[in-house]
């Protein structure tokens, strides 16, 4: 009884390979699900091996029920719902964890393998980047290896490599079909992208309001915000790479947020200047702002053009978003609507006399807006303001504290303060947030913009000029704009400018040597994967068909014949394989059946349960004239059917003996 239980248990080697496959599924889950969910799943794998080591498993139905109910409650509490991709997948992982702990029989192993393949597919549903795809492929192959190992039973160690080769071989055999389906299966808009709700995941991106520290917190992140390719090869200089995101027209000192007019649809501005075409791959950020160089001329598909030449996505960006946009640098709208003018001149609730006196000192010299702007920039430059990631928290009088006491801040401090000062001077202004600069990837020939490139600046309205960019950061830290944030911080860190890097002169940056180039090479692979594979949509498929000539009627007919011939050849190969693999009759059995029919004609019929030796002995007794011949026939047949190494001449001898025995009239 004990041995029977032992034989029904899952062997440790297949269980080890299955657990290894599950480990390849876990890492991408941490970036898309709440961290406790994959942690529970990982813990169940570790607990399973400890239990197997002790020879125990989860048996109590009450503990199983308690685990399921607790998992269901935790998922519902964490996500506040059980609907959607993330809650559903989280619940599946919790249930999978319970199943792992109770798994013991062969049936349980096959269920775990099927669930492993399901998780590979689920992983691709929540993220279509290159790394998760490689993880999923590795897990898929390892589950195959685990299944092969399970069905091979207790075999020598070399069978592991045999199973691994078999798993990889199956994937390689399926590869041509996968490639054919990739190119020719009807495509829909969006390619292989699945829009999922990642509201609870750890995504970084622009906030919908501006406060001291909101941009500085992004500057500490090295995550990719978006990648940009310039198809026409006319990428602007680093100091002109202002990636417009959102605008804030309602301000109160250093705190700004959108006004009601900022979120209204707006007709496209009249623009001038050299057009710059951009192909952008925007990473998921849980926001709706779409970034483009100043200023987008037209809204791409899936977006809308709002007030202030701001692009807004129709839906929250929960997955990678690909779009193409053309920008022109100069606005030719010379009339500011009265409602917008009123909004952009609205002052904070309280303005201190010190701030008013400062602005009045500028306007007394000249009321010309450009002179006022020049005076404000001189003030930031001459009064030794510093550019710092961590200037500390500001109190209720943040504007006065920044302008007259600390004089230290990040780009959001300077942009907000400058916009407020311009309004006090009677110049319409607003704050713009987005990104500035980026790193050009020479390997992939595209611009890489990270979250650390987040930036804020302001815009002012000038008569006969319209809206113009005004970036006070240029007066305080011009190297930040000319060099880019990463190079700027690296330079300041080496020079020991503590006020810039937050007090200790240190900042986490990628190394500029071999490792950095390796990082850029990997990012290039990600970029190509996103554009050529994940982004292979209906337009890309049509372009591919046009390239190979399928849109030409004659070429399409020729291709149809090729496909038809290919299908016929494939069908013929399948039929031939079936024909070669079918069960073929044994020649010795055919001869023996002929002998039995002849014996029956002579009055000796073989019983269905009677073996060849017993039948031959009985037939020899009933047919004494043929006894010797019958015994020779039985000996040859038994040698052919049951001997490990039958004689090469046995089949010929059997045929001759039976022919001699059957001389005369053949039975029908």
Beta strands, then each sheet from edge to edge (+ up, - down):
strand 1: 209-210
strand 2: 224-229
strand 3: 242-248
strand 4: 250-252
strand 5: 255-257
strand 6: 271-272
strand 7: 276-282
strand 8: 289-290
strand 9: 292-293
strand 10: 303-306
strand 11: 310-313
strand 12: 321-327
strand 13: 330-331
strand 14: 386-387
strand 15: 408-409
strand 16: 429-436
strand 17: 439-441
strand 18: 446-450
strand 19: 454-462
strand 20: 466-470
sheet 1: 1+ 5- 4+
sheet 2: 12+ 7- 2+ 18- 17+
sheet 3: 9+ 3- 16+ 19- 20+
sheet 4: 6+ 13-
sheet 5: 8+ 11- 10+
sheet 6: 14+ 15+
end
